[in-house]
């Protein structure tokens, strides 16, 4: 064969990207995935059952703890606030985007050849796929958790409606932050044999340092100091705590820290994506 | 104009090796042993736009790896490639608007949704305007005869029905090149033929460049003009299908089952008997010396037949024949 002549990409075939086209694209992805998920409606139902169970058990456990201590507050939180804290925390934990398994499955069965070969940003594609699911799941879980909490410890009097937009914003960023960490794990599946162990470790860290086991305020001081600067508390603790005990200063601090960590992780993701697609090994043929 | 140009394209993978058993697993934990497997070993190829090319070879020959590099999914270890003027792995998203791909063994349609939902999604992903999309969709629905399947959840479709929808889906954005990786795999004879006819018809009408891989010599014979055979990641044959057929696809194997026991011998001119049992036989025939129809006629005249099966030689045999004929290609030792 003769010397390869590299033609410039013909101008006429270059695709013009528009914001509107992109937005529609990701909306359509979210919509289609949500439709597909309707087939798994029993999955969601099982989450609701878990939520009922968790909040009920937490109410019993913490009720006994507060009683044994003879205290109305532990580390600044009343029993009512503690239980409602867990409603918000579990809603985030159970509602999160679960794309790690999807991505590693795509690598294993080779369907990445399709999903990676389409004109969109691969990670945004997974975000869009997951987000519709998140909105529905979180909504249903919140209602379920609230019902149990209300019946066990009564309404959350400390909640102030005007803080809701900011609480929701912090919660939304919590989902984004969580998505970034999970995406790092997911992209590692491009060249690691198995990433389930990493996923397990991350979940355990969030469990302890993120405030899912107990609110970060209940941790010993030295551990609190560490937990408060790491990104994990921003995923569960920060939004849940703001929900039950509003603190304007804390809200600004959390938002700032969330933005910084999302920035850092997004940068890391870009580098990892470039590296990962280079090292990618697709199974099968 | 050239649509696809490959020059000395190579791809090597690092594969972890471990000895059998628990001991091997533990040793592999401490010091993993990696081995380099060269899946593609310097492929050069040029394809004109509008060509219909068959890219064939046995399992693990490097067919899919090549397709994945041409669609930008995999980065090559070395070498160059250009698809429609783009370097695929560098301009994957740009290129994606102009190519379509179908991997026969992997579904791309949403499993629980009817095909029409996936079609709509693709219209958005490829940013087609509504009118263009609908016109194109209606055309493909006719061409692939899938009107009645559009609103049936994909999980309820048969493989043949699903495959027609899969290919229609990959053509919605009017790609200039289509990569079909084993599109007829697992299909029955009728479904295969139906799919081939549709692909052929579309190619004739739209002059789409089609890059097809297959295990099935029938696909190649009935679809393509040009065939490239690869083995161990290298091109070992690149010529017209006619040439391949004349040289290597002359041999047919006939398997026949009789209703009554044979008298122990079977004598047909120009046919060699590989195996002969009481109720069945396996025959081999060189079609250049005698057309297959006459052999079948003779068989049917002399015996009452329950079942008859005509097969092409398997890919491995064609490849062996290519090596034997052309000593310029040194066969590579297994596992090298």
Interface residues (C-beta under 8 A of the other chain):
Chain A: X1 X4 X6 X7 X8 X9 X10 X13 X14 X15 X18 X21 X24 X25 X27 X28 X29 X31 X32 X35 X36 X38 X39 X109 X110 X111 X112 X113 X114 X116 X117 X118 X119 X120 X193 X277 X278 X280 X281 X282 X284 X285
Chain B: X5 X7 X13 X14 X16 X44 X46 X59 X60 X63 X64 X65 X67 X68 X71 X72 X73 X74 X75 X80 X82 X84 X85 X86 X87 X89 X91 X92 X93 X94 X96 X97 X98 X101 X103 X105 X106 X107 X108 X110 X111 X112 X113 X117 X118 X120 X121 X123 X124 X125 X126 X127 X181
